[in-house]
Amino acid sequence: MQKRPMDEIRKKATQIIDLIEIGHISNRFVQQLSGGEQQRVALARALITGPRVLLLDEPLSALDQKLRERMQLELLGLRKKLGMTFIFVTHDQTEAMVLSDRIGVMNKGRLEQVGSPESIYTKPKTRFVASFIGQANFVGPDQAGLLRGEVERLPTLNQGAEWMIRPENLIVRRKGSRLASGFVGIPGRLSEMAYLGQNRIIKVVDATGRQHLVKIPGAEAPAVQEKDEVTIAWKVEEAWSVESGSVS
């Protein structure tokens, strides 16, 4: 389409085929390609013109989970090899975290927050960002009277703000257990527990009816059971204040 000389076309095509590692399928028809192979060919078509920026809009959404994970690593390696900017549009949280140097979280067409994957995950500005990237627990002013431990050391809440704690930063103890120094806790009842292999997910409901998710290693045998009265606790520094509304 660009009317380039045939020898230049062959040279560039060979370079891209080698770069994307699709030489073994270069002579196949489209209907003979798997989903992953079609994605690699699409990448080759996009890269052959030497763009400064590559836009990938949900490129892996049609692939199964294992193939998605493999393609994520291949894209990551390709981006580093090329040293160019990729703009990657996705609803998959893991995909965003794996592939990005910087993440922009959008809500209703507006950017809620832009930052590194680590800052987005550990220090979200709003409840939406905290919920969209990973799982999050929220404790608000209506639950302040239930809190035990070093509550005065928690971050100050602005009007409409809440504390956010990630599930992996929560621990579960039997009701009445003494809190260690530097911890804050809230009582509740263990309503559900599920074993997921690598992790166990524990759901606790406090006196206000709010649910909290706790994530512990799958190999860790829980000392509590469903219906037990428990206390969920976290280190003071692992709570983060988030605004309930959108960032203007």
C-alpha positions, 0 to 999 in steps of 0.5 A: 500500500505504501508502494515500497520496492519489493526488495525492501518489503521482503527485507522488512517482512523477514525482520518482523517475522524473526522478531515476532518468531512466526517463521514457522507459520509464515506460509500458512493461510489465515484459516490454518492459524490458531488464536494466538498465532493470529495475534502474533501476525496482527502484531507483525502487521502493526509493527512493520511500518515502524510506529513510534507508539503502538495501540493495543485495544483488548488484544488478548480478550478472545484468548483462553487464560493460559494463552493470555498469560503466555502472550502477556509475557511475550508482549512484555519481552517484545516491548522491552526489546523494541524500546517503544511505547505501548498503549494497552487498553484492558479491563483485566487487572492482572494484565494491566499490572504485568505489562505496564510502567504506568497505569491510567484508571478511567471511570466514565471517560475520565482519568481517576488516577495515573501512576506506577502499578505499585502506587495505583495498588497500594495508594489509590486515590478513590474507592473506584480505583481501589476496587478496580485494581485488585480487591479491597476492604473499606472501613468507614466512619460508621464503623469507627466505634467498632474498632479496637487497638491503636485507632488513633494512629490510623490516617486522618479521614477527610469528609466522605473518605474511608480506610482501605485495606487489601485482603492479603494485609488482614489477619483473622483471630478468634474473638477476644484475642489480644491485638499485637502492638501497632494493630487495629481490629474490628470484630465480626462473624466468619460467614464463608471460607473457600480454598483456592489452592494458592490462597484461602479466601475468608469472608467476615461480616461485621456488626454493621453488615459490611463484608470484609475479605481476607486472603491467606496462603492456601497452605496455612491451616486456619484456626477458625471456622465458619460461623465463629466470632472473630476479629479481623486485624491489620497493621496501622501502616497498611490502611490507606485513606481513599475518597468515596467520590471521583477525582475532579 
